[in-house]
Amino acid sequence: SVDCLLSDYAMPGVDGLEFLAGVRDCHPRLPFVSYTSHADEELVARALAEGVAAHVQKASGGIHYVKLGNRIRRAVSEARAEATADRLAAAMDAVREGVCVVGADGRVKYTNRAHLRLHGCDREELLGERWERPKPDEADTVVGDVLPFAADNDEWGETDGDASTTVSETPDGELVVTVREFETDESV
């Protein structure tokens, strides 16, 4: 597999941006680094706007090769991190339990599909909002009992007839809320 594509701008029959457009048709997230002697700031800005991960201008001497190598490594590292984050998000969306991450500022940073379904919300409605939004009537209990217990014990849990809920605190002060609904047999 290819980790990164390095391209000049001036090539026979095609320029670097036309080549980038063709690459994006087949590989929309492949890191693409422009390595050219063109120093046109407008061209560089256009290339970056169209998805070039980095632009390195050719120069004499060896230092520009170090810069080129660093830019390629950074572009590949960022693409790998993004791919890992996407895989983790897909895995979290696949689990049956509702999972929500609340930042130290009390705002929702992440929620999976199961959590959204439990609360009848869209992701856009909940991300960045205060954690109390889905169930404002429970805020006093959470603030008075749950959060202090989780802070002292690194986790709080409760099971009622319909669901099991846990609240865990991460080392950086974020909270991970997990809710598992119990399946009920309606035929009994």
The 8 nearest C-alpha neighbors of each residue, nearest first, counted from 0:
[[1, 2, 3, 29, 4, 26, 75, 30],
 [0, 2, 3, 4, 29, 30, 75, 26],
 [3, 1, 75, 0, 29, 30, 4, 78],
 [4, 2, 30, 1, 31, 29, 75, 5],
 [3, 5, 31, 32, 30, 6, 2, 29],
 [6, 4, 32, 31, 33, 3, 34, 7],
 [7, 5, 33, 34, 32, 4, 15, 8],
 [6, 8, 35, 34, 33, 9, 15, 10],
 [7, 9, 15, 14, 35, 10, 6, 33],
 [8, 10, 14, 7, 15, 11, 13, 35],
 [11, 9, 13, 14, 8, 12, 7, 15],
 [10, 12, 13, 9, 14, 8, 15, 7],
 [11, 13, 10, 14, 9, 17, 18, 15],
 [14, 12, 10, 11, 17, 18, 15, 9],
 [13, 15, 8, 9, 17, 16, 10, 18],
 [14, 16, 8, 18, 17, 7, 19, 9],
 [17, 15, 19, 18, 14, 20, 46, 8],
 [18, 16, 20, 19, 14, 15, 13, 21],
 [17, 19, 15, 21, 16, 20, 14, 22],
 [18, 20, 16, 22, 17, 21, 15, 23],
 [21, 19, 23, 17, 18, 22, 16, 24],
 [22, 20, 18, 24, 19, 23, 17, 25],
 [21, 23, 19, 24, 20, 25, 26, 18],
 [24, 22, 27, 26, 20, 25, 21, 19],
 [23, 25, 21, 22, 26, 27, 20, 19],
 [26, 24, 23, 22, 27, 21, 28, 20],
 [27, 25, 23, 29, 28, 22, 24, 21],
 [26, 28, 23, 29, 24, 25, 22, 30],
 [29, 27, 26, 30, 23, 78, 31, 50],
 [28, 30, 26, 27, 3, 31, 2, 4],
 [31, 29, 3, 52, 74, 4, 28, 75],
 [30, 32, 4, 51, 52, 3, 5, 29],
 [33, 31, 5, 53, 52, 51, 54, 4],
 [32, 34, 54, 6, 7, 5, 55, 53],
 [35, 33, 55, 7, 56, 6, 54, 32],
 [36, 34, 7, 56, 37, 57, 8, 33],
 [35, 37, 57, 56, 38, 34, 58, 8],
 [38, 36, 35, 39, 56, 8, 57, 42],
 [39, 37, 40, 36, 56, 43, 42, 35],
 [38, 40, 42, 41, 37, 43, 44, 36],
 [41, 39, 43, 42, 38, 44, 45, 37],
 [40, 42, 44, 43, 39, 45, 46, 38],
 [41, 43, 45, 39, 40, 44, 46, 38],
 [42, 44, 40, 46, 45, 41, 47, 39],
 [45, 43, 41, 47, 42, 46, 40, 48],
 [46, 44, 48, 42, 43, 47, 41, 49],
 [47, 45, 43, 49, 48, 44, 51, 42],
 [46, 48, 51, 44, 50, 49, 45, 43],
 [49, 47, 45, 46, 50, 44, 51, 43],
 [50, 48, 46, 47, 51, 45, 16, 19],
 [51, 49, 47, 48, 52, 46, 31, 19],
 [50, 52, 47, 31, 53, 46, 32, 49],
 [53, 51, 31, 32, 30, 74, 50, 47],
 [54, 52, 32, 51, 33, 70, 55, 47],
 [53, 55, 33, 32, 34, 56, 43, 51],
 [56, 54, 34, 67, 33, 57, 53, 35],
 [55, 57, 35, 36, 34, 58, 54, 38],
 [58, 56, 36, 35, 34, 55, 63, 59],
 [59, 57, 63, 56, 60, 36, 61, 62],
 [58, 60, 61, 57, 63, 62, 64, 56],
 [61, 59, 62, 58, 63, 64, 57, 65],
 [60, 62, 64, 63, 59, 65, 58, 66],
 [61, 63, 65, 64, 60, 66, 59, 58],
 [62, 64, 66, 65, 61, 67, 58, 57],
 [65, 63, 67, 62, 66, 61, 68, 60],
 [64, 66, 68, 62, 63, 67, 69, 61],
 [65, 67, 63, 69, 64, 68, 70, 62],
 [68, 66, 64, 70, 65, 69, 63, 55],
 [69, 67, 65, 71, 66, 70, 64, 72],
 [70, 68, 66, 72, 67, 71, 73, 65],
 [69, 71, 73, 67, 68, 72, 74, 66],
 [70, 72, 74, 68, 73, 69, 75, 67],
 [73, 71, 69, 75, 70, 74, 76, 68],
 [72, 74, 76, 70, 71, 75, 77, 69],
 [75, 73, 71, 77, 76, 72, 30, 52],
 [76, 74, 78, 72, 77, 73, 79, 71],
 [75, 77, 73, 79, 78, 74, 72, 80],
 [76, 78, 80, 74, 79, 75, 73, 81],
 [79, 77, 81, 75, 80, 76, 82, 74],
 [78, 80, 82, 76, 81, 77, 75, 83],
 [81, 79, 77, 83, 82, 78, 76, 84],
 [80, 82, 84, 78, 79, 83, 77, 85],
 [83, 81, 79, 85, 84, 80, 78, 86],
 [84, 82, 80, 86, 85, 81, 79, 87],
 [83, 85, 81, 87, 82, 86, 88, 80],
 [84, 86, 82, 88, 83, 87, 89, 81],
 [87, 85, 89, 83, 84, 88, 90, 82],
 [86, 88, 90, 84, 89, 85, 91, 83],
 [87, 89, 91, 85, 90, 86, 84, 92],
 [90, 88, 92, 86, 87, 91, 85, 93],
 [89, 91, 87, 93, 92, 88, 86, 94],
 [92, 90, 88, 93, 89, 94, 87, 111],
 [91, 93, 111, 89, 90, 112, 94, 88],
 [92, 94, 90, 91, 89, 95, 112, 111],
 [95, 93, 91, 96, 92, 90, 113, 97],
 [96, 94, 113, 97, 93, 179, 92, 180],
 [97, 95, 179, 178, 94, 113, 98, 177],
 [114, 96, 98, 113, 178, 177, 111, 179],
 [99, 97, 177, 111, 114, 176, 110, 96],
 [98, 100, 110, 176, 109, 175, 101, 177],
 [101, 99, 175, 109, 108, 174, 107, 176],
 [102, 100, 107, 174, 106, 108, 173, 105],
 [103, 101, 173, 104, 105, 106, 108, 107],
 [102, 104, 173, 172, 105, 101, 174, 106],
 [103, 105, 102, 106, 101, 173, 129, 107],
 [106, 104, 102, 103, 129, 101, 130, 107],
 [105, 107, 129, 128, 127, 101, 102, 130],
 [106, 108, 101, 126, 127, 128, 130, 109],
 [109, 107, 100, 101, 126, 102, 127, 106],
 [110, 108, 100, 99, 107, 126, 111, 101],
 [109, 111, 99, 98, 114, 100, 112, 115],
 [110, 112, 92, 114, 113, 98, 91, 97],
 [111, 113, 115, 92, 114, 116, 110, 97],
 [112, 114, 97, 116, 115, 111, 95, 96],
 [97, 115, 113, 117, 116, 112, 111, 98],
 [114, 116, 112, 120, 118, 113, 117, 119],
 [115, 117, 119, 113, 114, 118, 112, 120],
 [118, 116, 114, 115, 119, 113, 97, 120],
 [117, 119, 115, 116, 120, 133, 114, 134],
 [118, 120, 116, 115, 117, 121, 133, 114],
 [121, 119, 115, 118, 124, 122, 116, 125],
 [120, 122, 124, 123, 115, 125, 119, 116],
 [121, 123, 125, 124, 126, 120, 115, 110],
 [124, 122, 121, 125, 126, 120, 127, 128],
 [125, 123, 121, 122, 126, 120, 128, 127],
 [124, 126, 122, 128, 123, 127, 121, 107],
 [127, 125, 107, 128, 123, 108, 122, 124],
 [126, 128, 107, 106, 108, 125, 129, 124],
 [127, 129, 106, 125, 126, 107, 130, 132],
 [130, 128, 106, 131, 105, 132, 107, 127],
 [129, 131, 106, 132, 107, 105, 128, 101],
 [132, 130, 135, 129, 134, 133, 138, 137],
 [131, 133, 130, 135, 134, 129, 128, 125],
 [134, 132, 131, 118, 135, 130, 120, 125],
 [135, 133, 136, 131, 132, 137, 138, 118],
 [134, 136, 131, 138, 137, 132, 133, 139],
 [137, 135, 134, 138, 139, 131, 140, 133],
 [136, 138, 135, 140, 139, 134, 141, 131],
 [139, 137, 141, 135, 140, 136, 131, 142],
 [140, 138, 142, 141, 137, 143, 136, 144],
 [141, 139, 143, 138, 137, 142, 144, 145],
 [140, 142, 145, 138, 139, 144, 143, 146],
 [143, 141, 139, 146, 140, 144, 138, 145],
 [144, 142, 140, 141, 139, 145, 147, 146],
 [145, 143, 141, 140, 147, 142, 146, 148],
 [144, 146, 141, 148, 147, 149, 142, 155],
 [145, 147, 149, 148, 142, 144, 141, 150],
 [146, 148, 150, 149, 145, 144, 151, 143],
 [149, 147, 151, 145, 150, 146, 152, 144],
 [148, 150, 154, 153, 155, 146, 152, 151],
 [151, 149, 147, 153, 148, 152, 146, 168],
 [152, 150, 148, 149, 153, 147, 154, 146],
 [151, 153, 149, 154, 150, 148, 155, 147],
 [154, 152, 149, 168, 150, 167, 151, 155],
 [155, 153, 167, 149, 152, 166, 168, 156],
 [156, 154, 149, 166, 165, 148, 145, 167],
 [155, 157, 165, 164, 166, 154, 158, 163],
 [158, 156, 164, 163, 165, 159, 155, 162],
 [159, 157, 163, 162, 164, 160, 156, 161],
 [158, 160, 161, 162, 163, 157, 164, 181],
 [159, 161, 162, 158, 181, 163, 180, 183],
 [162, 160, 181, 159, 180, 163, 158, 182],
 [163, 161, 180, 181, 179, 159, 158, 160],
 [162, 164, 158, 179, 178, 157, 159, 180],
 [165, 163, 178, 157, 156, 177, 158, 162],
 [164, 166, 156, 177, 155, 176, 167, 157],
 [165, 167, 176, 155, 154, 175, 156, 174],
 [168, 166, 154, 175, 174, 153, 149, 155],
 [167, 169, 174, 153, 173, 172, 154, 175],
 [168, 170, 173, 172, 171, 174, 167, 175],
 [169, 171, 172, 168, 173, 153, 174, 167],
 [170, 172, 169, 173, 103, 168, 102, 174],
 [173, 171, 103, 169, 170, 168, 174, 102],
 [174, 172, 102, 103, 169, 101, 168, 171],
 [173, 175, 168, 101, 167, 100, 169, 176],
 [174, 176, 100, 167, 166, 99, 168, 101],
 [175, 177, 166, 99, 98, 165, 174, 100],
 [176, 178, 98, 165, 97, 164, 96, 175],
 [179, 177, 164, 97, 96, 163, 180, 98],
 [180, 178, 96, 163, 162, 97, 181, 164],
 [179, 181, 162, 161, 182, 178, 163, 96],
 [182, 180, 162, 161, 183, 179, 163, 160],
 [183, 181, 180, 184, 161, 162, 185, 179],
 [182, 184, 185, 181, 161, 186, 187, 180],
 [183, 185, 186, 187, 182, 181, 161, 180],
 [184, 186, 187, 183, 182, 181, 161, 160],
 [185, 187, 184, 183, 182, 181, 161, 160],
 [186, 185, 184, 183, 182, 181, 160, 161]]
